Every structure is written in C-alpha cells, then in structure tokens.
C-alpha cells in the first residue's frame, strides 16, 4: 500500500468522559483511531467519593477501555503516558513509541491543585483518581481502628476529626457520605463515643455549590448542618501538617484526616508549552474546539477553556461528553474537506447529591431540593455508568447500603499500619495497658 | 468490681476460618472474647485465585470482622499484629498493648514457603493474601498491555508466558483460570497472536492434587492439557530471575510471570519458640487441640499439626472450621471445670475446581469428575462465603463471567508502569517506531 491509501489517523490523548466519547463517536468515520491513556480503564469520576467512603468497589466505576472499543475495529487502545507532543511534525511521544497523527484530540482532564498551601500535598487527601479514592478509604477505615485502640480521649477525638476543604460538589458529597458512614459503622465500635467524630467542611466563599443558584447552596448548608456537619464559610486553610489544619485566622485544629476538594487545574500533557492558555492553565480553544494555532488539534473537557454566551463552561461531565461528540463530527467534516462547526453546549440541568437522602438540582428554570433530586442523581449516574455489570454491581451496593444503613466494603486492603507514618505519629509508641486486672503483671 | 467477678478472657489470634469460627462459637460462653488480626477483615482464601484472575472484586471475598462479631456483645475485635506471647504470664503483646488472657487460641494459619529457591521470593508471585492476589492481577493485566505494545515477537512471547509452580489446588486453579482469562481477553487485543500465550504448570511429583485419589489427579492433568496448559511432572525449579525460570535439569525458560503455589509453612506468631513443633514448623497439639505444654492454649488450622487415625490433616477450610467449633466447646468445658474432649474431623468430602467447566471431587467413596463437581465447588463456596452482599456480588460476577465468557474486572488499579522494575526490564527503553509511514519523520 502506498502512503496515500492509508486512512488518516486520529490520536486521542486521555480516556475520560471527553476522550472516550470522541473515540467512540469516531468509530464509523473511516479514520484509524488511537486512544491513549495512562490507565487501562475509564474512571467514572462522579462516584469516586462513594469508593472513598466504602460504599462501592473501585472496580465498579472503572471500565476497561479495550472493552469499550471492542466493537470499533479501526479503533485501538494504547496504555501509555504521553511524554511529549511535537506539533510541528505531528508526533505524540510516549516512553517507547513515536506516534504520528493527522488529527489530535487532547482530553487529559484536570488534576488536584493545592493552591500553594504548605503541607497540603503531603498530608491532605485529594480525590481525583481511583487510586486516590482507595487510598482515602484505607486511611478513613484505619482511623476508626486506631481510635478503637486509643485510650487517650483527646487523641481519640483527633483521630475521628475529619476536615474537608472545599465546598463544591466533591466537598459536599464527602461531608454527606461521612455522616452516613458514621451511622453505618457506629454499631461495630461499641467502645467508641461517636460524639467524638467531627465532620467539618470549610469553604473560602460565602456559600456551597457556587456553580448552582444561591438558594440551592443555602439549602445544602442547612441540610449538612442538620446532619451534624460543621460548615464554616470565609475560612481559608493556611497550612496542613501531619496532625493539624491551620487556618488563616490563626486557629489550629488537630485532625485525623484532611480531604482536599478545593482546587483543580488543567492536567496538561508534557511539552504542550507555547500553546495559548486561558485561566487556570487551560488551553484556549476556538468556538470549534480547535486550538488557536493548530487547525488539526482539538482540546476538550477540563483541559480546555471553552466559553458560551460569554461565560466559561464549568467542567462537568455532560460538557465533556457533548464536546467529544462535537469534535468527532468536526474531524469527520475536516476529513471530507469541510469546515468545523461551532460547539454549543446543551445544558439539560444540574444535580448535586448531599447525603441523608437529600440532593439539589436545577432543571431549566426549576429548582429542586430534597429526596427527588437525590434519587435523580443516583438514577442518572447509574444510567451513565459504563458497563452493564458495573451498573448491576453499583445498584446492588446501593440497595444493600441504603436499605440496611450499612457499608459492606470496609476493607483495609493494604498498607500495614507500621508503614503509615501518620498513624505512627498519631498513635505514638507508648506501650499501653489494656490489662483486665493489674494483678496479672 | 473485684477481680474475681471479672469474666474469664479468651484471646483468639488470627481471624481466618479457624479463628473466626472460634470467636463466633464462643459468643454465648460467658467469657470475654478478644479476636486479634492484622487485617480488619476475614479473607475467603479459596476464592483468592479468582481475584488474581480478574473474575471477582477483592472486596467480595473480604468480610469486615467487626460486622461478623456485631451480634456478640462480649466479643471484641482488635486490629493489630501480635509481636510476642508470654506464656508464663499469659500476656499477648502487640505494638502498643499488653493483653492478658485466661485462654489463648492460636489460629494464625500458614504462609508461602519458597523452599529455598533463589529468586523465588523476589520474582515469583505468591497467592496467599488478598494483597498478593491484587498484586498478581495487576501484574498479569500489565503483561497483556506490555505485550500489546511490544513489537519484538520473541519478547512478546516471553511477556505472555506464565509458569505456575506447584500442582496442588492453587496451581491447578490458577492454570485453569488463566486459560479462561485468555479466552475472555482475546477479542480485546486484536493485534496479539494468542498462540504466544503459554500456560505452564510444573509439579515436582508425578501427579496433580496429591491429597486426592490418583485417578482425580490424572483426570485433572488430562483436562488441563485439553485446555492448552502444558503440565510438567518431576520438574523442580532451581532459580527464578526477573526474566526466566531455571529448572534443576538445567533448562532455562524465559517467562513474564511466575506464580508460586508450591509450599506453605506455619505462620507462627513471634516468640512462640520453645513450643513443641511437628513437621513444616507446625505446632504439635494434643488430640484435644491443646498445646503439649499449656493446658489453656490451643492451636488450630494450618498452624497446628493435628493427626487423625495416624494421618495428619491436610489443611483445608472445613478442618479449621470444625476445629474452631471444637476449641470453643473445649474452652467452655474448661470454664465449667470439665476436661477438654478429643477433636474428631468429619470429612464431608473434597472438591477441587479445574476450570473450563470441570472439577473433581470425592464424596465418601464416590469419585466425581467434570461439570458436576465444578458446579458443586462453586455452590459450596458461595454458601460458605461470609456475608449476604458478598455472595450476591460473587454470584453476579460468575453469572456475567461464565455466561458471556468475559472478565469485567480487568482494572490495573495502581503501580504505574515506570515503578515496576520488571516491566522496565522486559520492555527496555528503546524508542520504537509505530509510525504510520516513515514519510512523517
């Protein structure tokens, strides 16, 4: 075959909502599609907090990418980390491969931003990848076990103090699910006083869920406070240490766990410098989602700064999914010699889950609060979760968990306690006496 | 309360089949029971191989020990590693606690024994804990991805070569499930030649499943060979390196994965020296399961060397479960001032699963082969698996997996490739060309 008869190649970097959708939508395009991700699975990010809170198994929200692409014969998957992109020669570089492209779609998403707060990266738990969710789960469950062993009441209270930094959807979800977790495990620790378990949500602004109407944020605040969460506004963290959170007003709170749900930044592939960026380091794109300087390169999802009616998109999954469809359509148009068209986001509504059978939502002009948006949130995410088996597995866990008020997946899988420096710190090495009677010694 | 009115305390070390059963059977004894384990869950060891082969989630075969003990108000759980046992003063020592006991039950099970083979500990994968099963799963799935990226056919074949050392139940199960895994993932790797995937089972003796009648071992061998497994008898491994297995006959086989299913030894708690041991370092026990030198200390399960009719028990789960019941009964007898009675194992039969819808079994004098013992094996293990939710989750995975010939849980959760030294070794850092046409460069 000569070069001319080769089908054009589209390389998609990143297999989140946007990248996976792009690859699927390009299946019948005639192009050869290569989807690259550092993981061999797609992560269903909206349910990460449930993995962290022992509600569902990590495997249930991870879908093997090769299975996704099984029915698209011209679409291949490569598990690799992109190390460089040479826009001039149109080559994507991984550790051991150079991959040429005709069209490139950048969809590498976002990552946690610690906002320059000292100690946050070392001691706070982010919640943006499946590994991070499992790590946080292990840590939370360890804290319960450590508290059960701890004779000193002050240290016990510290071990059971959870601070969540950030009042967006992730922070709200984590606060709510920790309340539910507390209720679920209470009967398993007869020796603990559960008044000791404090869940504290701190937010730099004046309201929760800033991307939704104010009224919904105020409802969310009331609901969380009813559930026993302490919500603090206008509160900024200035430092995180192994055993405490320090605030900008000077106060210091001894804590056992800090969940960092405060900031996200674009997860730029290496060596995409010299590209025009917008706020938060996101790539500036044209209304067609093409890069400013490259007609054959697109950026979508959290990586791209897209605007609509003068307002920037907020980084939710439906935006990335619709952009994936749009980019596939635009590439097909380019393949036929036509011009790409403008992307327009159709907002079908927004939902956020709080916990305690409550959520909030905005569908068109209608604002919803309470049980209905809670149920809608779970239903919508169950429908969008990739994979029939995964849907069944999650449904099974929800039915079991919500009907029995239980959390079955409370398994500290790895990390023996001695290798966890923070647990040693919080516990100390003092030999404690748990003797039945001193007469024995 | 004075010392005399305190209830007697029974400490159970290890929460496998035997220890968990002991604690449960002691629930109504009037004694205060403390169950200690280094994990916060019970591991259902017979299904570990299915975790390693991406059939079921690790969480499905792990059951939180506190939930097990929820309905036993006088039974407590402590997550800790026992560091010392002082038999004279009747004290169990953990990192930060000294725990006195009136009765002690040692049930710490067994661990992998590498039989002094150089390199086995470093490069072969044992399969005895949940963490090891997950580690092996990640490794196997990585090998498929590495093979998909590997342009050199010789290296590709090596990456897809699996050697299983040991022809007992675990070795047979692993060989069979790898055949099924190969069938399940084949369609997801259109670029791979699956003739390259070799599954080799090596056994030092003359037959498989040495604890079952010869005829069943011979059937198992035939069945595995039909499935494409290479079974080698009278073959001993002399060394394992990063990239090869060396045999005592001098031959060297390049491999991508070595599963070590060859040896087990008693997992003795620290400082239980000076105790009478029998073969494989197991604790010698009287017919009542008491230690030779200590009336108030029992040992059960894989840790104990128990004999019946002059033959030693073989270390299967039903033995440990029945011993747990017997020890609880004996301790209750001692509490009432009576003598412990002799333990007698009631052998209800043995089953082993091969794969490819085949198993073997011996129920009384009847030998079974084929589909019936396969189905019986799955049914029995489903019934014995602790936890209703776990049973449902495993059943769901089996129905999905066996009906669709699929493996859904093919998720490489952690261990980015760059941190895996063996993957670097097998892959090399050569920049490879996967260019569509050289004209691009």
Interface residues (C-beta under 8 A of the other chain):
Chain A: X3 X6 X9 X32 X38 X39 X40 X41 X57 X58 X59 X60 X62 X64 X66 X67 X70 X73 X76 X78 X79 X80 X81 X89 X90 X91 X95 X96 X97 X98 X99 X100 X130 X131 X134 X141 X145 X148 X149 X185 X187 X188 X189 X190 X191 X387 X388 X389 X390 X392 X393 X396 X397 X400 X406 X408 X409 X410 X411 X412 X413 X414 X416 X417 X418 X427 X428 X429 X430 X431 X432 X433 X434 X435 X436 X437 X439 X440 X441
Chain B: X3 X6 X9 X32 X38 X39 X40 X41 X57 X58 X59 X60 X62 X64 X66 X67 X70 X73 X76 X78 X79 X80 X81 X89 X90 X91 X95 X96 X97 X98 X99 X100 X130 X131 X134 X141 X145 X148 X149 X185 X187 X188 X189 X190 X191 X387 X388 X389 X390 X392 X393 X396 X397 X400 X406 X408 X409 X410 X411 X412 X413 X414 X416 X417 X418 X427 X428 X429 X430 X431 X432 X433 X434 X435 X436 X437 X439 X440 X441
